[in-house]
């Protein structure tokens, strides 16, 4: 499954947690601004920690809920993969940035999602998230408007520990 399709599937899984068909998804932990979940798909166990932004400025036209995810997929040797579902469509061929604890990381964008432009920085970003207090994402909408999303990192360490121990 491509990273984009996987992100969409995760968003669907989270949406389904209130329905009977979500019996395969299990809540691992809720800690302040973060929650962690586990599931099993065709390739094996999948665990992810997620949070919603505290603020989105300005709120773009057609905005839907945004989420950031940190995902582990042990069967695919994926650990600490960072993913954003922005809640708006990015400007084509644009980069977004994620800043935390004085460090900045580039994200490549596709439609309404973004991932680290350099996947080898996954653990460095995950570590910065555990050490930081807030995370800021800046990206440009398809209409050329620069949007800033701010996330609380309160509970991020517990959420990452939860997915690490379950996956």
ChimeraX commands (.cxc) that place a marker at each C-alpha (Angstrom):
marker #1 position 0.00,0.00,0.00 radius 0.5
marker #1 position 1.43,3.43,-0.88 radius 0.5
marker #1 position 2.08,5.90,1.93 radius 0.5
marker #1 position -0.71,8.14,0.63 radius 0.5
marker #1 position -3.22,5.27,0.49 radius 0.5
marker #1 position -2.08,4.15,3.93 radius 0.5
marker #1 position -2.66,7.64,5.38 radius 0.5
marker #1 position -6.15,7.71,3.89 radius 0.5
marker #1 position -6.81,4.22,5.27 radius 0.5
marker #1 position -5.66,5.32,8.73 radius 0.5
marker #1 position -7.94,8.34,8.58 radius 0.5
marker #1 position -10.77,5.96,7.67 radius 0.5
marker #1 position -9.89,3.63,10.53 radius 0.5
marker #1 position -9.96,6.47,13.01 radius 0.5
marker #1 position -13.29,7.64,11.62 radius 0.5
marker #1 position -14.69,4.14,12.04 radius 0.5
marker #1 position -13.74,3.74,15.70 radius 0.5
marker #1 position -17.30,4.54,16.69 radius 0.5
marker #1 position -18.79,1.83,14.48 radius 0.5
marker #1 position -19.01,-1.92,14.88 radius 0.5
marker #1 position -16.82,-2.51,11.84 radius 0.5
marker #1 position -13.85,-1.03,13.71 radius 0.5
marker #1 position -13.42,-4.00,16.05 radius 0.5
marker #1 position -9.92,-4.55,14.60 radius 0.5
marker #1 position -8.77,-1.09,15.74 radius 0.5
marker #1 position -7.80,-0.86,19.37 radius 0.5
marker #1 position -7.16,2.21,21.43 radius 0.5
marker #1 position -3.75,1.81,23.05 radius 0.5
marker #1 position -3.57,5.04,25.02 radius 0.5
marker #1 position -4.98,8.54,25.35 radius 0.5
marker #1 position -2.61,11.07,26.83 radius 0.5
marker #1 position -3.49,14.76,26.81 radius 0.5
marker #1 position -3.47,15.98,23.18 radius 0.5
marker #1 position -2.45,12.59,21.72 radius 0.5
marker #1 position -4.00,9.16,21.24 radius 0.5
marker #1 position -2.44,5.94,20.03 radius 0.5
marker #1 position -4.07,3.06,18.17 radius 0.5
marker #1 position -3.17,-0.40,16.97 radius 0.5
marker #1 position -4.61,-2.37,14.09 radius 0.5
marker #1 position -3.79,-5.28,11.84 radius 0.5
marker #1 position -3.88,-5.07,8.07 radius 0.5
marker #1 position -2.82,-7.47,5.31 radius 0.5
marker #1 position 0.87,-6.75,5.95 radius 0.5
marker #1 position 0.72,-7.16,9.74 radius 0.5
marker #1 position 0.53,-4.94,12.80 radius 0.5
marker #1 position 0.19,-1.19,12.39 radius 0.5
marker #1 position 0.40,1.26,15.29 radius 0.5
marker #1 position 0.03,5.00,15.13 radius 0.5
marker #1 position 0.03,7.98,17.46 radius 0.5
marker #1 position -2.03,10.96,16.37 radius 0.5
marker #1 position -3.08,14.46,17.30 radius 0.5
marker #1 position -5.24,17.29,15.98 radius 0.5
marker #1 position -4.05,20.90,15.69 radius 0.5
marker #1 position -4.78,23.41,18.44 radius 0.5
marker #1 position -4.97,26.19,15.87 radius 0.5
marker #1 position -5.13,26.65,12.09 radius 0.5
marker #1 position -4.44,30.17,10.79 radius 0.5
marker #1 position -6.03,31.25,8.54 radius 0.5
marker #1 position -8.68,28.57,8.17 radius 0.5
marker #1 position -8.72,27.79,4.44 radius 0.5
marker #1 position -11.94,27.53,2.45 radius 0.5
marker #1 position -13.28,23.96,2.54 radius 0.5
marker #1 position -11.10,23.05,5.53 radius 0.5
marker #1 position -11.74,19.64,7.09 radius 0.5
marker #1 position -10.07,18.25,10.23 radius 0.5
marker #1 position -6.28,17.94,10.15 radius 0.5
marker #1 position -4.20,15.24,11.87 radius 0.5
marker #1 position -0.56,14.35,12.33 radius 0.5
marker #1 position 0.46,10.71,12.68 radius 0.5
marker #1 position 3.57,8.87,13.76 radius 0.5
marker #1 position 3.33,5.31,12.47 radius 0.5
marker #1 position 5.12,2.01,13.09 radius 0.5
marker #1 position 4.70,-0.91,10.65 radius 0.5
marker #1 position 7.21,-3.53,11.86 radius 0.5
marker #1 position 6.54,-6.02,9.03 radius 0.5
marker #1 position 7.64,-3.32,6.57 radius 0.5
marker #1 position 10.54,-2.11,8.76 radius 0.5
marker #1 position 8.85,1.27,9.17 radius 0.5
marker #1 position 9.32,3.10,12.47 radius 0.5
marker #1 position 8.43,6.66,13.44 radius 0.5
marker #1 position 7.03,7.59,10.01 radius 0.5
marker #1 position 5.63,11.14,10.16 radius 0.5
marker #1 position 2.49,11.93,8.15 radius 0.5
marker #1 position 0.21,14.94,7.96 radius 0.5
marker #1 position -3.35,15.00,6.70 radius 0.5
marker #1 position -3.69,18.78,6.36 radius 0.5
marker #1 position -7.45,19.26,6.02 radius 0.5
marker #1 position -6.89,21.22,2.78 radius 0.5
marker #1 position -5.32,20.57,-0.62 radius 0.5
marker #1 position -1.71,21.71,-0.94 radius 0.5
marker #1 position -0.42,23.73,-3.85 radius 0.5
marker #1 position 0.88,21.20,-6.41 radius 0.5
marker #1 position 4.64,20.53,-6.27 radius 0.5
marker #1 position 5.04,22.50,-3.05 radius 0.5
marker #1 position 6.94,21.72,0.12 radius 0.5
marker #1 position 5.59,22.25,3.61 radius 0.5
marker #1 position 7.72,22.56,6.75 radius 0.5
marker #1 position 7.40,21.15,10.22 radius 0.5
marker #1 position 9.23,22.98,13.01 radius 0.5
marker #1 position 9.76,21.72,16.53 radius 0.5
marker #1 position 12.31,22.55,19.21 radius 0.5
marker #1 position 14.30,24.88,16.96 radius 0.5
marker #1 position 14.61,22.23,14.23 radius 0.5
marker #1 position 12.92,22.41,10.84 radius 0.5
marker #1 position 12.12,19.54,8.47 radius 0.5
marker #1 position 10.83,19.69,4.88 radius 0.5
marker #1 position 7.71,17.77,3.92 radius 0.5
marker #1 position 6.75,16.78,0.39 radius 0.5
marker #1 position 3.06,17.22,-0.31 radius 0.5
marker #1 position 0.48,15.35,-2.35 radius 0.5
marker #1 position -3.14,16.47,-2.44 radius 0.5
marker #1 position -4.03,16.97,1.27 radius 0.5
marker #1 position -1.18,14.91,2.75 radius 0.5
marker #1 position 2.52,15.40,3.51 radius 0.5
marker #1 position 5.49,13.24,4.55 radius 0.5
marker #1 position 9.13,13.88,5.39 radius 0.5
marker #1 position 11.02,14.81,2.24 radius 0.5
marker #1 position 14.00,12.88,3.66 radius 0.5
marker #1 position 12.71,9.68,5.31 radius 0.5
marker #1 position 16.07,9.17,7.02 radius 0.5
marker #1 position 15.11,12.05,9.33 radius 0.5
marker #1 position 12.14,10.14,10.81 radius 0.5
marker #1 position 13.81,9.29,14.11 radius 0.5
marker #1 position 15.26,12.82,14.47 radius 0.5
marker #1 position 11.78,14.31,14.04 radius 0.5
marker #1 position 10.19,11.74,16.40 radius 0.5
marker #1 position 12.86,12.57,18.99 radius 0.5
marker #1 position 12.28,16.32,18.60 radius 0.5
marker #1 position 8.54,15.73,19.06 radius 0.5
marker #1 position 9.19,13.83,22.32 radius 0.5
marker #1 position 11.42,16.66,23.59 radius 0.5
marker #1 position 9.33,19.62,22.37 radius 0.5
marker #1 position 6.25,21.37,23.65 radius 0.5
marker #1 position 4.65,22.43,20.36 radius 0.5
marker #1 position 4.97,21.68,16.67 radius 0.5
marker #1 position 4.23,24.08,13.81 radius 0.5
marker #1 position 3.45,23.11,10.23 radius 0.5
marker #1 position 3.43,25.67,7.46 radius 0.5
marker #1 position 2.09,24.88,4.02 radius 0.5
marker #1 position 0.53,26.60,1.04 radius 0.5
marker #1 position -2.99,25.82,-0.14 radius 0.5
marker #1 position -3.90,25.14,-3.76 radius 0.5
marker #1 position -5.15,28.77,-3.80 radius 0.5
marker #1 position -1.72,30.10,-2.75 radius 0.5
marker #1 position -2.59,30.90,0.88 radius 0.5
marker #1 position 0.06,30.15,3.51 radius 0.5
marker #1 position -1.52,28.19,6.39 radius 0.5
marker #1 position 0.04,27.62,9.81 radius 0.5
marker #1 position -1.10,24.71,12.00 radius 0.5
marker #1 position 0.05,24.48,15.62 radius 0.5
marker #1 position -0.03,21.17,17.52 radius 0.5
marker #1 position 0.48,20.51,21.22 radius 0.5
marker #1 position 3.10,17.89,21.99 radius 0.5
marker #1 position 1.68,17.26,25.45 radius 0.5
marker #1 position 1.24,13.48,25.60 radius 0.5
marker #1 position 3.35,12.79,22.49 radius 0.5
marker #1 position 6.03,10.90,24.43 radius 0.5
marker #1 position 3.49,8.57,26.06 radius 0.5
marker #1 position 1.77,8.00,22.71 radius 0.5
marker #1 position 5.05,7.13,21.00 radius 0.5
marker #1 position 6.01,4.79,23.85 radius 0.5
marker #1 position 2.63,3.11,23.52 radius 0.5
marker #1 position 3.03,2.38,19.80 radius 0.5
marker #1 position 6.61,1.28,20.28 radius 0.5
marker #1 position 5.63,-1.29,22.90 radius 0.5
marker #1 position 2.64,-2.57,20.89 radius 0.5
marker #1 position 4.41,-2.62,17.49 radius 0.5
marker link #1:1,2 radius 0.2
marker link #1:2,3 radius 0.2
marker link #1:3,4 radius 0.2
marker link #1:4,5 radius 0.2
marker link #1:5,6 radius 0.2
marker link #1:6,7 radius 0.2
marker link #1:7,8 radius 0.2
marker link #1:8,9 radius 0.2
marker link #1:9,10 radius 0.2
marker link #1:10,11 radius 0.2
marker link #1:11,12 radius 0.2
marker link #1:12,13 radius 0.2
marker link #1:13,14 radius 0.2
marker link #1:14,15 radius 0.2
marker link #1:15,16 radius 0.2
marker link #1:16,17 radius 0.2
marker link #1:17,18 radius 0.2
marker link #1:18,19 radius 0.2
marker link #1:19,20 radius 0.2
marker link #1:20,21 radius 0.2
marker link #1:21,22 radius 0.2
marker link #1:22,23 radius 0.2
marker link #1:23,24 radius 0.2
marker link #1:24,25 radius 0.2
marker link #1:25,26 radius 0.2
marker link #1:26,27 radius 0.2
marker link #1:27,28 radius 0.2
marker link #1:28,29 radius 0.2
marker link #1:29,30 radius 0.2
marker link #1:30,31 radius 0.2
marker link #1:31,32 radius 0.2
marker link #1:32,33 radius 0.2
marker link #1:33,34 radius 0.2
marker link #1:34,35 radius 0.2
marker link #1:35,36 radius 0.2
marker link #1:36,37 radius 0.2
marker link #1:37,38 radius 0.2
marker link #1:38,39 radius 0.2
marker link #1:39,40 radius 0.2
marker link #1:40,41 radius 0.2
marker link #1:41,42 radius 0.2
marker link #1:42,43 radius 0.2
marker link #1:43,44 radius 0.2
marker link #1:44,45 radius 0.2
marker link #1:45,46 radius 0.2
marker link #1:46,47 radius 0.2
marker link #1:47,48 radius 0.2
marker link #1:48,49 radius 0.2
marker link #1:49,50 radius 0.2
marker link #1:50,51 radius 0.2
marker link #1:51,52 radius 0.2
marker link #1:52,53 radius 0.2
marker link #1:53,54 radius 0.2
marker link #1:54,55 radius 0.2
marker link #1:55,56 radius 0.2
marker link #1:56,57 radius 0.2
marker link #1:57,58 radius 0.2
marker link #1:58,59 radius 0.2
marker link #1:59,60 radius 0.2
marker link #1:60,61 radius 0.2
marker link #1:61,62 radius 0.2
marker link #1:62,63 radius 0.2
marker link #1:63,64 radius 0.2
marker link #1:64,65 radius 0.2
marker link #1:65,66 radius 0.2
marker link #1:66,67 radius 0.2
marker link #1:67,68 radius 0.2
marker link #1:68,69 radius 0.2
marker link #1:69,70 radius 0.2
marker link #1:70,71 radius 0.2
marker link #1:71,72 radius 0.2
marker link #1:72,73 radius 0.2
marker link #1:73,74 radius 0.2
marker link #1:74,75 radius 0.2
marker link #1:75,76 radius 0.2
marker link #1:76,77 radius 0.2
marker link #1:77,78 radius 0.2
marker link #1:78,79 radius 0.2
marker link #1:79,80 radius 0.2
marker link #1:80,81 radius 0.2
marker link #1:81,82 radius 0.2
marker link #1:82,83 radius 0.2
marker link #1:83,84 radius 0.2
marker link #1:84,85 radius 0.2
marker link #1:85,86 radius 0.2
marker link #1:86,87 radius 0.2
marker link #1:87,88 radius 0.2
marker link #1:88,89 radius 0.2
marker link #1:89,90 radius 0.2
marker link #1:90,91 radius 0.2
marker link #1:91,92 radius 0.2
marker link #1:92,93 radius 0.2
marker link #1:93,94 radius 0.2
marker link #1:94,95 radius 0.2
marker link #1:95,96 radius 0.2
marker link #1:96,97 radius 0.2
marker link #1:97,98 radius 0.2
marker link #1:98,99 radius 0.2
marker link #1:99,100 radius 0.2
marker link #1:100,101 radius 0.2
marker link #1:101,102 radius 0.2
marker link #1:102,103 radius 0.2
marker link #1:103,104 radius 0.2
marker link #1:104,105 radius 0.2
marker link #1:105,106 radius 0.2
marker link #1:106,107 radius 0.2
marker link #1:107,108 radius 0.2
marker link #1:108,109 radius 0.2
marker link #1:109,110 radius 0.2
marker link #1:110,111 radius 0.2
marker link #1:111,112 radius 0.2
marker link #1:112,113 radius 0.2
marker link #1:113,114 radius 0.2
marker link #1:114,115 radius 0.2
marker link #1:115,116 radius 0.2
marker link #1:116,117 radius 0.2
marker link #1:117,118 radius 0.2
marker link #1:118,119 radius 0.2
marker link #1:119,120 radius 0.2
marker link #1:120,121 radius 0.2
marker link #1:121,122 radius 0.2
marker link #1:122,123 radius 0.2
marker link #1:123,124 radius 0.2
marker link #1:124,125 radius 0.2
marker link #1:125,126 radius 0.2
marker link #1:126,127 radius 0.2
marker link #1:127,128 radius 0.2
marker link #1:128,129 radius 0.2
marker link #1:129,130 radius 0.2
marker link #1:130,131 radius 0.2
marker link #1:131,132 radius 0.2
marker link #1:132,133 radius 0.2
marker link #1:133,134 radius 0.2
marker link #1:134,135 radius 0.2
marker link #1:135,136 radius 0.2
marker link #1:136,137 radius 0.2
marker link #1:137,138 radius 0.2
marker link #1:138,139 radius 0.2
marker link #1:139,140 radius 0.2
marker link #1:140,141 radius 0.2
marker link #1:141,142 radius 0.2
marker link #1:142,143 radius 0.2
marker link #1:143,144 radius 0.2
marker link #1:144,145 radius 0.2
marker link #1:145,146 radius 0.2
marker link #1:146,147 radius 0.2
marker link #1:147,148 radius 0.2
marker link #1:148,149 radius 0.2
marker link #1:149,150 radius 0.2
marker link #1:150,151 radius 0.2
marker link #1:151,152 radius 0.2
marker link #1:152,153 radius 0.2
marker link #1:153,154 radius 0.2
marker link #1:154,155 radius 0.2
marker link #1:155,156 radius 0.2
marker link #1:156,157 radius 0.2
marker link #1:157,158 radius 0.2
marker link #1:158,159 radius 0.2
marker link #1:159,160 radius 0.2
marker link #1:160,161 radius 0.2
marker link #1:161,162 radius 0.2
marker link #1:162,163 radius 0.2
marker link #1:163,164 radius 0.2
marker link #1:164,165 radius 0.2
marker link #1:165,166 radius 0.2
marker link #1:166,167 radius 0.2
view
